[in-house]
Amino acid sequence: MPAPERTLSRGVVTRYAIGSIGTGGFATLPGLVLVYYLTDTLGVAALAAGAVVTAAKVWDVLIDPWIGGRSDRALATSGSRRRGMLIGAIGLPIGFALTFAVVPGLGPVASGIWVFLAFLATATFFSLFQVPYIALPAELTRGYDERTRLLTWRVVVLTVAILLFGAGGPELRGAFADEHVGYLVMAVVAGLAIGAGMLVATTIAPRRSGAPPASAPVPDRAATTAAGALAGYREGFAALRRSAPFRALLGTFVLQGLATGLMLAGAQFVATWVLRDEQAVTLLFVSLIAPAVLVTPLWQLVARRIGKERGFVVASALFALAATSMVALVWTPGAWVYAPVAIAGAAYAGMQSLPMAMLPDVISHDARRSGLDRAGSFGGVWTAGETAGMALGATVLTIVLALTGYLESTAGVTVQQPDSAVAGIAIAFSVVPAVLVAASLVSLRGYRLRREDIDDDAGAALAGEERTTA
């Protein structure tokens, strides 16, 4: 018989969800405008711009497992993951503002180095927050449906944040005649909003004195206090080897992150060179995110009816079909594109909320099987994979731009792109993401966890707690 689920209070759900203001803002705005800022304002060549963004993200990927291991050790020794989250929330706004504060007149090489160093610091602060933030749901509740509820409302806030930052950021930038000033004001306002959302979420992290979360196994203190910078990597890769469901889910999410990262980085280029209206990026974002906000709770109902994993397949297939249809931009660009973008947005809501709700199930299942609490290690590897996918999306776009003859420019200079570059932008926004999402479903076939498995885990955990109490 399934164990009764602990119902989370509205306050807990709300504060956890507010943390996604930070996640949505940082995932959206740099992905949307940073490559464009480098190529069309600072005059950095497309491949070099892609290298700048990718190198910073590679650093992020490298440190995420280490941060995950540190987070697990902090939980074991102090009873909380909160300290790293706080450092990230305070430091990120500073790094974000510096990323877009390049001095006008600086050469392309110096500008690229400036952006690289500032964005590297910003990405580090983001990881310090994001890795423990991802680990928290497995500790807050053990219930299959309660986790879906928690992550559903997180994705509602996430999609609203994507809309506000994706649409509002370019609008704020465009309000100033000087592009450099516009980008800086955008970065300061966005950075403060991101940091505020993160600070709210830190209040949800348990602040116990050395006590492990009630819903998780007791951490192995000997392992979690192991010395050495490599401990976090060992723990993260051990979790990856140990859990087949985690490997399947992570592989799927990375490929989908690559697809969505490619579309995100390409949206501004589609607006400027395919639709011939730089401000159309706002409408693209409204078309994508408004449906996602509306239908995200519906994916929770789908998960209750047919299971999270089957709902995930449905959402992914719908997204792939919508993306494929947009290849017609090559021949007939026009306002019709907002309709398939809206369908893709509705599907994207499921592609975000369902795997995020599946991850705590994977973590708790592994904890029951192994007897080890490694939520931070799982979160570190997950965040590294997500970051890698999103970063490589921008890299793929810059490769397409370079291969199709895209012409970079500096602020105030107008260029005419060749037809090959315009067609490449349209294909990178449609066919390539569709193929990547279709490929991700092959990886998802290896995910074997079902509701009954999670209910059995929760029942065993409850029985163990009752025996300990007795």
Secondary structure per residue as TSV (DSSP state, phi and psi in degrees):
chain	resnum	aa	ss	phi	psi
A	1	M	-	360.0	130.3
A	2	P	-	-59.2	143.7
A	3	A	-	-72.6	144.5
A	4	P	-	-62.8	140.1
A	5	E	-	-84.2	140.7
A	6	R	-	-78.5	121.5
A	7	T	-	-82.0	124.2
A	8	L	-	-78.2	143.6
A	9	S	-	-70.0	158.6
A	10	R	H	-61.1	-35.4
A	11	G	H	-63.2	-42.2
A	12	V	H	-63.9	-47.4
A	13	V	H	-61.5	-42.1
A	14	T	H	-66.1	-47.9
A	15	R	H	-66.8	-37.1
A	16	Y	H	-64.3	-43.4
A	17	A	H	-63.0	-37.5
A	18	I	H	-60.5	-26.8
A	19	G	T	-58.8	-24.5
A	20	S	H	-74.8	-7.9
A	21	I	H	-60.1	-42.2
A	22	G	H	-67.9	-46.4
A	23	T	H	-60.7	-47.5
A	24	G	H	-65.7	-40.3
A	25	G	H	-66.4	-46.1
A	26	F	H	-72.8	-33.4
A	27	A	H	-72.8	-28.5
A	28	T	H	-92.0	-56.7
A	29	L	H	-65.1	-49.2
A	30	P	H	-61.7	-40.0
A	31	G	H	-63.5	-31.0
A	32	L	H	-81.3	-43.9
A	33	V	H	-116.6	-12.6
A	34	L	H	-68.5	-45.7
A	35	V	H	-62.9	-42.2
A	36	Y	H	-63.9	-39.4
A	37	Y	H	-60.4	-43.9
A	38	L	H	-67.0	-44.5
A	39	T	H	-80.9	-38.9
A	40	D	H	-106.2	-4.7
A	41	T	T	-118.9	-39.9
A	42	L	B	-98.4	-7.6
A	43	G	-	74.9	20.7
A	44	V	-	-79.6	135.8
A	45	A	-	-61.3	150.7
A	46	A	H	-56.3	-48.7
A	47	L	H	-64.1	-39.4
A	48	A	H	-66.3	-38.7
A	49	A	H	-62.4	-43.4
A	50	G	H	-62.6	-38.0
A	51	A	H	-66.1	-38.9
A	52	V	H	-60.8	-51.0
A	53	V	H	-66.1	-43.4
A	54	T	H	-66.1	-41.3
A	55	A	H	-61.5	-41.4
A	56	A	H	-64.1	-38.8
A	57	K	H	-71.2	-34.5
A	58	V	H	-61.5	-41.3
A	59	W	H	-57.9	-43.4
A	60	D	H	-58.4	-45.7
A	61	V	H	-60.8	-39.8
A	62	L	H	-67.9	-36.7
A	63	I	H	-89.8	-16.7
A	64	D	H	-58.6	-47.3
A	65	P	H	-61.4	-36.8
A	66	W	H	-63.7	-44.0
A	67	I	H	-62.5	-38.4
A	68	G	H	-61.2	-43.9
A	69	G	H	-63.8	-41.7
A	70	R	H	-62.3	-37.7
A	71	S	H	-65.6	-41.2
A	72	D	H	-63.6	-40.2
A	73	R	H	-68.5	-35.9
A	74	A	H	-64.0	-39.0
A	75	L	H	-63.7	-41.2
A	76	A	H	-69.2	-35.0
A	77	T	H	-93.4	-33.5
A	78	S	H	-116.8	-11.1
A	79	G	S	82.6	10.8
A	80	S	-	-152.6	148.5
A	81	R	S	-100.4	10.9
A	82	R	H	-69.6	-33.7
A	83	R	H	-61.1	-47.1
A	84	G	H	-61.5	-38.5
A	85	M	H	-62.5	-41.2
A	86	L	H	-64.7	-44.8
A	87	I	H	-59.8	-43.7
A	88	G	H	-63.2	-42.3
A	89	A	H	-65.6	-34.3
A	90	I	H	-79.7	-38.5
A	91	G	H	-81.3	-28.9
A	92	L	H	-60.5	-45.5
A	93	P	H	-56.8	-34.4
A	94	I	H	-67.5	-49.0
A	95	G	H	-63.6	-36.5
A	96	F	H	-66.3	-43.4
A	97	A	H	-63.3	-41.5
A	98	L	H	-64.5	-31.7
A	99	T	H	-58.5	-37.4
A	100	F	T	-106.4	24.4
A	101	A	-	-110.2	27.4
A	102	V	-	-61.8	133.1
A	103	V	-	-66.8	128.2
A	104	P	T	-57.2	141.2
A	105	G	T	91.1	-9.7
A	106	L	-	-68.8	141.8
A	107	G	-	-66.2	162.7
A	108	P	H	-57.3	-40.2
A	109	V	H	-66.8	-49.4
A	110	A	H	-63.9	-38.4
A	111	S	H	-62.8	-42.8
A	112	G	H	-62.7	-40.4
A	113	I	H	-65.5	-42.9
A	114	W	H	-57.1	-52.0
A	115	V	H	-61.7	-41.5
A	116	F	H	-59.5	-49.6
A	117	L	H	-65.8	-42.9
A	118	A	H	-67.7	-40.6
A	119	F	H	-71.3	-31.4
A	120	L	H	-60.2	-46.8
A	121	A	H	-64.2	-41.5
A	122	T	H	-62.1	-44.1
A	123	A	H	-63.6	-35.1
A	124	T	H	-65.0	-46.3
A	125	F	H	-61.4	-39.0
A	126	F	H	-62.3	-43.0
A	127	S	H	-64.2	-37.5
A	128	L	H	-59.5	-32.1
A	129	F	H	-84.7	-49.3
A	130	Q	H	-66.9	-39.1
A	131	V	H	-61.8	-53.2
A	132	P	H	-66.7	-30.1
A	133	Y	H	-61.4	-41.1
A	134	I	H	-66.6	-30.9
A	135	A	H	-76.1	-21.7
A	136	L	H	-63.2	-40.5
A	137	P	H	-56.0	-36.0
A	138	A	H	-65.2	-22.6
A	139	E	H	-94.8	-23.4
A	140	L	H	-78.3	-33.6
A	141	T	-	-157.1	150.1
A	142	R	-	-100.2	-6.8
A	143	G	-	-74.3	136.9
A	144	Y	H	-59.2	-52.0
A	145	D	H	-76.7	-31.6
A	146	E	H	-67.6	-34.6
A	147	R	H	-67.1	-38.6
A	148	T	H	-61.5	-41.7
A	149	R	H	-61.4	-47.1
A	150	L	H	-59.8	-47.1
A	151	L	H	-76.8	-26.2
A	152	T	H	-62.3	-46.7
A	153	W	H	-72.6	-26.8
A	154	R	H	-62.8	-42.0
A	155	V	H	-72.1	-30.6
A	156	V	H	-58.4	-49.1
A	157	V	H	-65.6	-39.2
A	158	L	H	-58.3	-45.8
A	159	T	H	-68.7	-37.0
A	160	V	H	-63.4	-41.7
A	161	A	H	-63.3	-41.7
A	162	I	H	-60.0	-41.5
A	163	L	H	-63.4	-48.3
A	164	L	H	-65.5	-44.8
A	165	F	H	-75.5	-40.0
A	166	G	H	-69.5	-37.8
A	167	A	H	-90.5	-41.6
A	168	G	H	-74.8	-33.4
A	169	G	H	-58.8	-55.8
A	170	P	H	-60.7	-34.7
A	171	E	H	-64.6	-42.8
A	172	L	H	-65.2	-42.0
A	173	R	H	-59.3	-43.1
A	174	G	H	-73.3	-9.7
A	175	A	T	-75.0	-8.5
A	176	F	S	-116.8	135.8
A	177	A	S	-66.4	-35.3
A	178	D	S	-85.3	116.9
A	179	E	H	-59.8	-39.5
A	180	H	H	-62.3	-43.9
A	181	V	H	-65.0	-43.1
A	182	G	H	-58.5	-45.2
A	183	Y	H	-65.0	-39.3
A	184	L	H	-67.0	-46.0
A	185	V	H	-60.9	-44.1
A	186	M	H	-55.5	-45.5
A	187	A	H	-68.1	-39.2
A	188	V	H	-65.7	-48.2
A	189	V	H	-63.4	-46.6
A	190	A	H	-65.1	-41.7
A	191	G	H	-61.7	-41.0
A	192	L	H	-65.3	-39.9
A	193	A	H	-65.6	-42.6
A	194	I	H	-61.5	-48.0
A	195	G	H	-61.8	-38.3
A	196	A	H	-64.2	-43.6
A	197	G	H	-61.6	-41.3
A	198	M	H	-64.4	-41.3
A	199	L	H	-61.3	-39.6
A	200	V	H	-61.1	-42.7
A	201	A	H	-66.9	-26.9
A	202	T	H	-63.1	-23.4
A	203	T	T	-70.6	-14.0
A	204	I	T	-86.2	-17.3
A	205	A	S	-68.7	128.2
A	206	P	-	-57.1	143.7
A	207	R	-	-123.8	60.6
A	208	R	-	-91.5	160.2
A	209	S	S	-94.6	86.6
A	210	G	S	78.3	-2.1
A	211	A	-	-91.6	133.4
A	212	P	-	-74.7	158.4
A	213	P	-	-57.2	144.7
A	214	A	T	-64.5	-28.7
A	215	S	T	-90.0	4.8
A	216	A	S	-125.4	156.5
A	217	P	-	-62.7	157.7
A	218	V	-	-67.0	127.9
A	219	P	-	-61.9	148.8
A	220	D	-	-79.7	97.8
A	221	R	H	-64.3	-34.3
A	222	A	H	-62.9	-37.8
A	223	A	H	-79.0	-41.8
A	224	T	H	-73.7	-16.1
A	225	T	T	-101.0	12.8
A	226	A	-	-58.8	137.9
A	227	A	-	-81.7	160.8
A	228	G	S	106.3	140.9
A	229	A	T	-68.1	-20.7
A	230	L	T	-82.6	-10.1
A	231	A	H	-58.9	-42.9
A	232	G	H	-61.4	-38.4
A	233	Y	H	-68.9	-41.2
A	234	R	H	-61.0	-44.4
A	235	E	H	-66.0	-40.9
A	236	G	H	-65.2	-46.0
A	237	F	H	-71.5	-30.1
A	238	A	H	-64.4	-41.4
A	239	A	H	-63.2	-39.8
A	240	L	H	-64.8	-42.8
A	241	R	H	-68.1	-35.7
A	242	R	H	-75.1	-32.6
A	243	S	-	-111.0	104.7
A	244	A	H	-64.3	-40.6
A	245	P	H	-60.0	-35.9
A	246	F	H	-66.8	-42.9
A	247	R	H	-60.5	-42.9
A	248	A	H	-66.1	-45.6
A	249	L	H	-67.9	-41.6
A	250	L	H	-64.8	-44.2
A	251	G	H	-58.5	-41.5
A	252	T	H	-64.1	-45.5
A	253	F	H	-68.9	-34.9
A	254	V	H	-65.8	-45.7
A	255	L	H	-62.8	-39.2
A	256	Q	H	-71.6	-33.5
A	257	G	H	-63.9	-37.4
A	258	L	H	-62.2	-43.0
A	259	A	H	-65.6	-48.6
A	260	T	H	-71.3	-33.6
A	261	G	H	-63.6	-38.7
A	262	L	H	-63.8	-44.8
A	263	M	H	-67.5	-38.9
A	264	L	H	-62.8	-47.5
A	265	A	H	-66.3	-28.3
A	266	G	H	-85.4	-13.5
A	267	A	H	-59.5	-44.8
A	268	Q	H	-65.4	-36.8
A	269	F	H	-68.5	-37.8
A	270	V	I	-62.3	-45.8
A	271	A	I	-60.8	-46.0
A	272	T	I	-74.5	-44.6
A	273	W	I	-108.3	-21.5
A	274	V	I	-95.9	-49.5
A	275	L	S	-87.1	-9.2
A	276	R	S	61.3	35.3
A	277	D	-	-151.2	104.4
A	278	E	T	-57.3	-34.4
A	279	Q	T	-79.2	-6.0
A	280	A	H	-66.1	-14.6
A	281	V	H	-60.4	-29.8
A	282	T	H	-64.6	-45.8
A	283	L	H	-65.3	-36.1
A	284	L	H	-60.0	-42.9
A	285	F	H	-70.9	-39.9
A	286	V	H	-62.2	-42.4
A	287	S	H	-64.5	-34.0
A	288	L	H	-77.9	-44.5
A	289	I	H	-93.1	-33.2
A	290	A	H	-56.6	-46.9
A	291	P	H	-62.9	-35.5
A	292	A	H	-62.9	-41.1
A	293	V	H	-60.9	-41.7
A	294	L	H	-71.1	-37.4
A	295	V	H	-98.7	-7.0
A	296	T	H	-54.1	-46.3
A	297	P	H	-61.0	-26.6
A	298	L	H	-67.0	-32.6
A	299	W	H	-66.7	-27.9
A	300	Q	H	-63.7	-41.0
A	301	L	H	-66.5	-39.8
A	302	V	H	-60.2	-43.3
A	303	A	H	-63.1	-39.2
A	304	R	H	-64.6	-35.2
A	305	R	H	-80.2	-48.2
A	306	I	H	-118.5	-2.2
A	307	G	-	99.8	151.0
A	308	K	H	-63.6	-42.6
A	309	E	H	-67.8	-38.5
A	310	R	H	-71.0	-38.5
A	311	G	H	-61.9	-36.5
A	312	F	H	-62.3	-41.3
A	313	V	H	-62.7	-44.4
A	314	V	H	-60.8	-47.2
A	315	A	H	-61.2	-42.7
A	316	S	H	-65.7	-43.6
A	317	A	H	-63.4	-40.0
A	318	L	H	-64.0	-41.6
A	319	F	H	-62.0	-45.3
A	320	A	H	-61.3	-41.3
A	321	L	H	-65.0	-43.6
A	322	A	H	-63.9	-42.5
A	323	A	H	-64.5	-41.6
A	324	T	H	-58.4	-40.1
A	325	S	H	-63.7	-23.6
A	326	M	G	-78.3	-0.4
A	327	V	G	-63.4	-20.4
A	328	A	G	-63.2	-11.7
A	329	L	G	-59.0	-26.4
A	330	V	G	-60.4	-37.8
A	331	W	T	-105.2	-35.5
A	332	T	-	-135.2	71.0
A	333	P	-	-65.0	143.0
A	334	G	S	175.4	-178.3
A	335	A	G	-67.2	-14.6
A	336	W	G	-58.9	-22.6
A	337	V	G	-63.4	-22.3
A	338	Y	H	-66.0	-25.1
A	339	A	H	-68.7	-53.9
A	340	P	H	-65.3	-29.1
A	341	V	H	-63.1	-38.8
A	342	A	H	-65.0	-40.9
A	343	I	H	-63.7	-42.8
A	344	A	H	-60.9	-36.6
A	345	G	H	-65.1	-41.8
A	346	A	H	-61.8	-40.1
A	347	A	H	-70.1	-37.5
A	348	Y	H	-59.7	-34.4
A	349	A	H	-58.6	-43.1
A	350	G	H	-70.1	-35.1
A	351	M	H	-68.4	-19.1
A	352	Q	H	-94.9	-50.9
A	353	S	H	-69.9	-39.3
A	354	L	H	-71.9	-48.6
A	355	P	H	-64.9	-32.6
A	356	M	H	-65.1	-33.5
A	357	A	H	-77.1	-23.9
A	358	M	H	-77.3	-30.7
A	359	L	H	-59.9	-46.9
A	360	P	H	-61.1	-31.7
A	361	D	H	-62.7	-43.4
A	362	V	H	-61.4	-44.9
A	363	I	H	-63.5	-46.2
A	364	S	H	-68.8	-35.8
A	365	H	H	-63.2	-43.2
A	366	D	H	-65.7	-38.0
A	367	A	H	-63.2	-40.1
A	368	R	H	-69.3	-36.2
A	369	R	H	-74.9	-40.5
A	370	S	H	-96.1	-21.2
A	371	G	-	77.3	11.2
A	372	L	-	-116.6	137.3
A	373	D	-	-94.3	103.0
A	374	R	-	-125.3	38.0
A	375	A	H	-59.0	-39.0
A	376	G	H	-65.4	-39.5
A	377	S	H	-65.5	-43.2
A	378	F	H	-60.0	-44.5
A	379	G	H	-63.1	-36.6
A	380	G	H	-66.0	-45.5
A	381	V	H	-66.5	-40.1
A	382	W	H	-61.4	-48.6
A	383	T	H	-63.8	-37.6
A	384	A	H	-62.7	-43.9
A	385	G	H	-64.7	-43.8
A	386	E	H	-62.1	-44.4
A	387	T	H	-62.7	-43.7
A	388	A	H	-60.6	-44.0
A	389	G	H	-61.6	-47.6
A	390	M	H	-64.8	-39.8
A	391	A	H	-67.1	-43.4
A	392	L	H	-67.1	-25.3
A	393	G	H	-60.0	-45.9
A	394	A	H	-65.7	-35.7
A	395	T	H	-64.8	-45.0
A	396	V	H	-58.9	-41.5
A	397	L	H	-61.1	-45.9
A	398	T	H	-65.9	-32.1
A	399	I	H	-65.6	-43.8
A	400	V	H	-61.3	-43.9
A	401	L	H	-59.3	-44.7
A	402	A	H	-66.0	-42.4
A	403	L	H	-68.0	-29.7
A	404	T	T	-96.4	5.7
A	405	G	T	86.6	28.7
A	406	Y	-	-63.8	138.5
A	407	L	-	-104.1	115.3
A	408	E	-	-75.8	164.2
A	409	S	-	-153.8	169.9
A	410	T	B	-107.8	168.6
A	411	A	T	-55.5	132.6
A	412	G	T	86.0	-5.1
A	413	V	-	-103.6	129.2
A	414	T	-	-101.2	133.1
A	415	V	-	-126.4	162.0
A	416	Q	-	-112.4	117.9
A	417	Q	-	-77.8	143.7
A	418	P	-	-67.9	156.8
A	419	D	H	-58.6	-33.8
A	420	S	H	-63.4	-38.4
A	421	A	H	-68.2	-40.3
A	422	V	H	-64.2	-43.0
A	423	A	H	-64.7	-39.2
A	424	G	H	-61.9	-39.4
A	425	I	H	-61.1	-45.4
A	426	A	H	-63.6	-41.8
A	427	I	H	-67.8	-40.1
A	428	A	H	-65.2	-22.5
A	429	F	H	-89.7	-11.4
A	430	S	T	-128.7	-74.3
A	431	V	H	-64.7	-46.0
A	432	V	H	-61.7	-48.1
A	433	P	H	-60.9	-37.3
A	434	A	H	-62.2	-43.2
A	435	V	H	-63.6	-40.9
A	436	L	H	-64.0	-42.1
A	437	V	H	-67.4	-39.9
A	438	A	H	-60.6	-42.1
A	439	A	H	-64.9	-32.2
A	440	S	H	-63.9	-28.7
A	441	L	H	-68.9	-25.0
A	442	V	H	-64.8	-43.5
A	443	S	H	-63.4	-38.4
A	444	L	H	-64.7	-20.1
A	445	R	T	-62.0	-21.0
A	446	G	T	-83.0	-1.9
A	447	Y	-	-86.2	114.0
A	448	R	-	-110.8	-2.0
A	449	L	-	-71.8	136.7
A	450	R	-	-128.2	173.3
A	451	R	H	-53.7	-43.4
A	452	E	H	-63.4	-31.9
A	453	D	H	-65.3	-43.1
A	454	I	H	-69.8	-39.6
A	455	D	H	-62.3	-39.3
A	456	D	H	-63.8	-41.0
A	457	D	H	-61.9	-44.5
A	458	A	H	-65.0	-39.9
A	459	G	H	-63.3	-41.0
A	460	A	H	-65.7	-39.9
A	461	A	H	-64.2	-42.2
A	462	L	H	-65.3	-41.8
A	463	A	H	-62.7	-39.5
A	464	G	H	-64.3	-39.8
A	465	E	H	-65.5	-38.1
A	466	E	H	-66.8	-39.5
A	467	R	H	-65.7	-39.4
A	468	T	H	-65.0	-40.7
A	469	T	H	-64.1	-42.4
A	470	A	-	-65.7	360.0
